[in-house]
């Protein structure tokens, strides 16, 4: 039996935010391979193209843009069966820097607001708008992309960790609210993953500074897997596979949880 036959999502329509790169791109490709219709809500189109893939230019922090996305999705595909809140941003910053109290790597209001708008406000806006469709249909799922750092915290990424912690709260609460309408809400928290184009030099410089190491040492750390029982970094496709499963009726009795995809990595 093929994955398309097993998941039985062929012909269903899913909205994926931030689907043009990284994990989002992998999710889009997996769902298309499984026969689903996919709407990529991103500011820019991805390189991947397919007949069942619709890109709608979307600022996920804008209610007007989100309403436009939902309207275009319904006009094109007729309904919506699920949402993947994947769009996110991480700007490495620290709370206090004794060497430079007002330095460029100290959390300021602007980068705080940007991360919470993209990572949290967007999840509220998308889930509210698409949740109305799912509730009306008495069927569907919302998958929220969390992170290992949202469960354990991360040095140099406290605001990012806080945004993911907020999403975990959304997941638990909305699962309780929407379960009566047969709508499931579930979280996915990836750990260390293979490299993507999202690791910019600006990102690496900020993270390295926050951890008192060089960029070269930071990059060397990417390949260290001694704390991961499976002994390797995760693959984007492995996260995408799990998301597709959660969107399908095969996961019909799973809701309110945030599931790690971390190769068994823990503090112990």
C-alpha positions as CSV (number, residue, x, y, z in Angstrom):
1,X,0.0,0.0,0.0
2,X,1.4,3.4,-1.0
3,X,1.5,6.3,1.5
4,X,-1.1,8.0,-0.6
5,X,-3.5,5.1,-0.1
6,X,-2.6,4.6,3.6
7,X,-3.1,8.3,4.6
8,X,-6.2,8.8,2.4
9,X,-5.7,12.5,2.1
10,X,-5.9,12.6,-1.7
11,X,-8.3,15.3,-2.8
12,X,-8.3,17.0,0.6
13,X,-7.1,20.6,0.9
14,X,-4.5,21.9,3.4
15,X,-3.1,25.3,4.0
16,X,0.6,25.5,4.9
17,X,2.1,28.8,6.1
18,X,5.7,29.5,5.3
19,X,5.7,26.7,2.7
20,X,8.3,28.1,0.4
21,X,11.4,27.0,2.3
22,X,12.7,24.8,5.1
23,X,10.3,22.5,6.9
24,X,7.4,24.2,5.2
25,X,8.7,23.3,1.7
26,X,9.2,19.6,2.8
27,X,5.6,19.5,4.2
28,X,4.2,20.9,0.9
29,X,6.1,18.3,-1.1
30,X,4.9,15.5,1.2
31,X,1.3,16.4,1.0
32,X,1.4,16.9,-2.8
33,X,3.0,13.4,-3.1
34,X,0.1,12.0,-1.0
35,X,-2.4,13.4,-3.5
36,X,-3.6,16.4,-1.5
37,X,-4.4,19.9,-2.6
38,X,-2.0,22.4,-0.9
39,X,-2.1,26.2,-0.5
40,X,1.2,27.7,0.3
41,X,0.7,30.9,2.3
42,X,4.0,32.7,2.1
43,X,5.4,36.1,1.0
44,X,7.3,34.6,-1.8
45,X,6.6,31.5,-4.0
46,X,8.7,28.5,-3.5
47,X,10.8,26.8,-6.2
48,X,8.7,23.7,-6.1
49,X,5.7,23.8,-8.4
50,X,2.8,21.3,-8.9
51,X,-0.7,21.2,-10.4
52,X,-2.4,20.8,-7.0
53,X,-0.3,23.5,-5.4
54,X,-1.6,27.1,-5.1
55,X,0.6,29.9,-3.8
56,X,-1.2,32.9,-2.2
57,X,1.0,35.8,-1.3
58,X,0.4,36.2,2.4
59,X,1.6,38.3,5.3
60,X,0.6,36.0,8.0
61,X,0.7,38.8,10.6
62,X,-2.1,40.7,8.8
63,X,-5.8,39.8,9.3
64,X,-6.7,41.3,5.9
65,X,-4.1,39.1,4.2
66,X,-5.3,36.0,6.1
67,X,-8.9,36.7,5.2
68,X,-7.8,37.0,1.5
69,X,-5.9,33.7,1.8
70,X,-9.0,31.9,3.1
71,X,-11.3,33.4,0.4
72,X,-8.9,32.5,-2.4
73,X,-8.5,29.0,-1.0
74,X,-12.2,28.4,-0.8
75,X,-12.8,29.9,-4.3
76,X,-10.1,27.6,-5.8
77,X,-10.5,24.3,-4.0
78,X,-14.0,24.7,-2.4
79,X,-13.1,23.8,1.2
80,X,-10.3,23.5,3.7
81,X,-9.5,20.2,5.6
82,X,-6.5,21.3,7.6
83,X,-4.0,23.9,8.5
84,X,-0.3,23.7,9.2
85,X,1.0,26.8,11.2
86,X,4.6,26.5,10.1
87,X,5.7,30.1,9.4
88,X,8.2,31.3,12.0
89,X,11.3,33.4,12.6
90,X,14.2,33.3,15.1
91,X,16.3,36.4,15.7
92,X,19.1,35.3,18.2
93,X,19.2,37.8,21.1
94,X,20.2,37.8,24.8
95,X,18.4,39.4,27.7
96,X,21.5,41.2,29.2
97,X,24.9,41.9,27.8
98,X,27.4,43.3,30.4
99,X,29.9,44.1,27.6
100,X,27.4,46.1,25.6
101,X,24.2,46.8,27.6
102,X,22.5,48.4,24.5
103,X,24.3,46.3,21.9
104,X,22.9,44.8,18.8
105,X,22.5,41.4,20.3
106,X,20.4,42.5,23.2
107,X,16.6,41.9,23.0
108,X,14.8,45.1,22.0
109,X,11.2,45.8,21.5
110,X,11.4,45.7,17.7
111,X,12.7,42.2,17.4
112,X,10.5,41.0,20.3
113,X,7.4,42.3,18.5
114,X,8.5,40.8,15.2
115,X,9.0,37.4,16.6
116,X,5.7,37.4,18.5
117,X,3.9,38.7,15.5
118,X,5.2,36.1,13.1
119,X,5.3,33.2,15.5
120,X,2.3,33.7,17.7
121,X,-0.1,36.3,16.2
122,X,-0.1,34.5,12.9
123,X,-1.0,31.2,14.5
124,X,-4.0,33.0,16.2
125,X,-5.1,34.7,13.0
126,X,-4.8,31.6,10.8
127,X,-6.4,29.2,13.3
128,X,-9.3,31.6,13.9
129,X,-10.1,32.1,10.2
130,X,-9.6,28.5,9.1
131,X,-11.0,27.1,12.3
132,X,-14.4,28.5,11.4
133,X,-14.3,26.4,8.2
134,X,-13.3,23.3,10.1
135,X,-15.8,23.7,12.8
136,X,-18.6,24.3,10.2
137,X,-17.6,21.0,8.5
138,X,-17.2,19.1,11.8
139,X,-13.9,17.7,10.5
140,X,-10.3,18.7,10.2
141,X,-7.0,19.3,12.0
142,X,-4.7,22.1,12.9
143,X,-1.0,21.3,13.2
144,X,1.1,23.9,15.1
145,X,4.9,23.9,14.5
146,X,6.6,24.2,17.8
147,X,10.2,23.5,18.7
148,X,12.4,21.6,21.1
149,X,13.4,25.0,22.4
150,X,9.8,25.7,23.3
151,X,9.9,22.8,25.7
152,X,13.4,23.2,27.1
153,X,14.5,26.8,26.3
154,X,17.5,27.7,24.3
155,X,20.4,30.0,25.1
156,X,20.3,33.1,22.8
157,X,16.8,32.3,21.8
158,X,14.7,33.1,24.8
159,X,12.0,35.1,22.9
160,X,11.8,32.4,20.2
161,X,11.5,29.8,23.0
162,X,8.7,31.9,24.6
163,X,6.8,32.1,21.3
164,X,6.9,28.3,20.9
165,X,5.8,27.9,24.5
166,X,2.9,30.1,23.7
167,X,2.0,27.9,20.7
168,X,2.1,24.8,23.0
169,X,-0.4,26.6,25.2
170,X,-2.6,27.3,22.1
171,X,-2.4,23.6,21.1
172,X,-3.6,22.3,24.5
173,X,-6.4,24.9,25.0
174,X,-7.7,24.8,21.4
175,X,-7.8,21.0,21.4
176,X,-10.2,21.2,24.4
177,X,-12.3,23.9,22.7
178,X,-12.5,22.4,19.3
179,X,-12.8,18.7,20.1
180,X,-16.6,18.9,20.5
181,X,-16.7,19.8,16.8
182,X,-14.4,16.9,15.7
183,X,-11.5,19.3,15.0
184,X,-8.1,18.2,16.3
185,X,-5.2,20.4,17.3
186,X,-1.8,19.0,17.7
187,X,1.8,20.2,17.9
188,X,5.1,19.1,16.4
189,X,8.4,20.0,18.0
190,X,11.5,19.3,15.9
191,X,14.9,19.0,17.4
192,X,18.2,19.3,15.6
193,X,17.6,19.1,11.8
194,X,19.7,19.0,8.7
195,X,20.8,22.4,7.4
196,X,18.5,24.6,5.4
197,X,18.9,27.9,3.7
198,X,17.5,29.6,6.8
199,X,20.8,29.5,8.6
200,X,22.0,32.9,7.4
201,X,25.3,34.4,8.5
202,X,23.4,37.0,10.5
203,X,21.6,34.3,12.4
204,X,24.8,32.3,13.0
205,X,26.7,35.4,14.2
206,X,24.0,36.3,16.7
207,X,23.7,32.8,18.0
208,X,27.4,32.4,18.3
209,X,27.8,35.7,20.2
210,X,25.0,34.7,22.6
211,X,26.8,31.4,23.4
212,X,30.3,33.0,23.7
213,X,31.7,30.9,20.9
214,X,32.8,31.6,17.3
215,X,30.7,31.0,14.2
216,X,33.1,28.2,13.3
217,X,32.6,26.5,16.7
218,X,28.8,26.9,16.3
219,X,28.9,25.2,12.9
220,X,31.1,22.4,14.2
221,X,28.4,21.9,16.9
222,X,25.8,21.2,14.3
223,X,27.4,17.8,13.5
224,X,27.7,16.8,17.2
225,X,25.1,14.2,17.9
226,X,26.4,12.7,21.1
227,X,23.2,13.8,23.0
228,X,20.9,12.2,20.3
229,X,20.3,8.5,20.9
230,X,19.7,7.9,17.2
231,X,23.1,9.5,16.5
232,X,22.2,11.9,13.7
233,X,20.4,15.1,12.9
234,X,16.8,14.8,11.8
235,X,15.6,15.1,8.2
236,X,13.1,17.7,7.0
237,X,11.1,14.9,5.4
238,X,10.8,13.1,8.7
239,X,9.0,16.1,10.2
240,X,6.9,16.4,7.1
241,X,5.9,12.7,7.3
242,X,4.6,13.2,10.8
243,X,2.7,16.3,9.9
244,X,1.0,14.5,7.1
245,X,0.0,11.7,9.5
246,X,-1.5,14.1,12.0
247,X,-3.5,15.8,9.2
248,X,-4.9,12.4,8.2
249,X,-7.7,10.5,9.8
250,X,-5.1,7.9,10.7
251,X,-4.4,10.2,13.7
252,X,-8.1,10.6,14.4
253,X,-7.8,10.1,18.2
254,X,-4.7,12.3,18.7
255,X,-5.2,15.9,19.9
256,X,-3.9,18.3,22.5
257,X,-0.3,17.0,22.4
258,X,3.0,18.4,21.2
259,X,5.1,15.6,19.9
260,X,8.9,15.8,19.8
261,X,10.8,14.8,16.6
262,X,14.2,14.8,18.1
263,X,15.8,11.4,17.7
264,X,15.3,10.8,21.5
265,X,17.4,13.9,22.5
266,X,16.9,15.0,26.1
267,X,18.7,16.7,28.9
268,X,19.5,13.3,30.5
